[in-house]
Amino acid sequence: FFFKQKTAYEISACLVGSEMCIRDSVQDYGQYHTQSQTRKISKLPYKVLDAPCLQDDYYLNLLDWSSTNVIGVGLENSVYIWSACNSKVTKLCELPENDTVASVSWSQRGSHIAVGNSCGDIQIYDVVKNKLTRTL
């Protein structure tokens, strides 16, 4: 199974606030040019999300950030979602013990998430209703 990789344009459209590269337009003798500002990055984390048992495998896609500012994480045989707006963690689903999450990917609108498993099945969940809508 494969999920569509996001283009740079799609990624930049999803970024908000401090994730965006900050640029200022400066007028110089009738011409506009862009100057990059140096960002100061704090040495202390703003938020720390604990993800125990996160598999370190290049071929797995176990973390995805939606356009609605929600992060989906696949940990072993379960998928959790974390809302950046209210810092709430919800367990979306749990696969059978002999199966593991291989990939998570949000829809463009951020209302559905696709969960791929190690058996090759893809499950589509409606996150608003917290319900499985389709299995492929």
N, C-alpha and C positions, 0 to 999 in steps of 0.2 A: 504494500500500500504506500501511496505517496500523497503528501499534502502540498498544495501550491506554495512555493516560496514567495514571500512578499518582496516587491520591488522597493528600491530606495524611496520612490515617491509615496508608496503606500505606508512605508514605515514612518516617513517624516510627517505624514498626515495624522498618524496616531500619537505622535509625541506631544507632550504638553509640559508647560512649566519649565522646570530646571533641566528636563531631559533634552530640550531643544537647544541647538547651538545659537547663542545670542549674537546678533549682529546689529550694528548701527550704521545707518546711511549718513554720510557726511558730505555736505556740499563743498566743493572745492573749485572755485572759478567757473561756475556754471556746469560742472560735470559732477556726477554722482559716482562715488566709489564706496566699496565696503571695507570696513576695518573690523578685524576680529578683536573682541575684548577677551582679556584673560579672565577665566573663571577661577574663583577660589573654591577649592573642594575641601570640605571639612575632613579632618582626620578622624572624627567621631561619626559613627553611622547614625543616620536619621531613623531608620527602621532596620531591624534584623529579623529576617524570616527564617525560622528553623525548619530545615528539610531533612530529617533523619532518613537514612536508607536511600538517599538519592543516588541512583546508579551513575557511575562515572564511565559512560560509554559514548564515544563519538557518534555512533550511528543512531542513537536514541534522541528524540526531541521531547523531553519531559517537562519543559517549562515554556509557557506562552502567555503573552500579555495582550489582553483584548483592547479594543477601541473604547470600551466603557470603563477602563482603568481597573480591570479585574485580572488577577494572575491565576492561571491554572497550572497545577503541579502534579505530575504522576510519581507516586512513591510506592514502589513494589507493585502491589496489586490494587492500589486505591488511587483515586483522583480527588484532590482537594482544590477548592477555589478560595482565593483571598481577595477581598474588596479593599482597595486603597482608600475608598471614601470613608468607610466606617471601621476598618481593620478587623473585619469579621471573617473567620475561617469556617468554611462549610465542607463537609465530606460529601462529594457529589456521587461517587459510586465506589463499589468494591467488586473486583473481579474474583473468580474462583481462585483457590489457593495455588493451583498448579499453573496459573496464568499470570503474566505481568504486563504492566502498561509499557508500551513501546513508543507512543507518541501522543501528544495533545496539541490541538490546533483550534483556535477560535475562528468563528465565521467573521466576515467583514463587519457586520453590525454589532457583534459581541453578544448576541443573545443565545447562540448555540456553540457548543464545543464538540469537536470530534475526538474520540478516544480510540487509538489503535492499540491492539494487544499483540502479544507474542505469537498467537495462533493465526494472525492475519485478518482478524475481524475488525471492523470499524463500527463503533457505536456513536450515534449522534444524540446529544443531550440538549434539551431545552433548559437552560440555566434558570430562567425566570420561573418556570413551573417545577424545576428540579425533577425532571422526568425524562426517561429514555424515550426518544421519538422514533428511532430507526436503527436497524443493524444491517450493515452491508457485508 
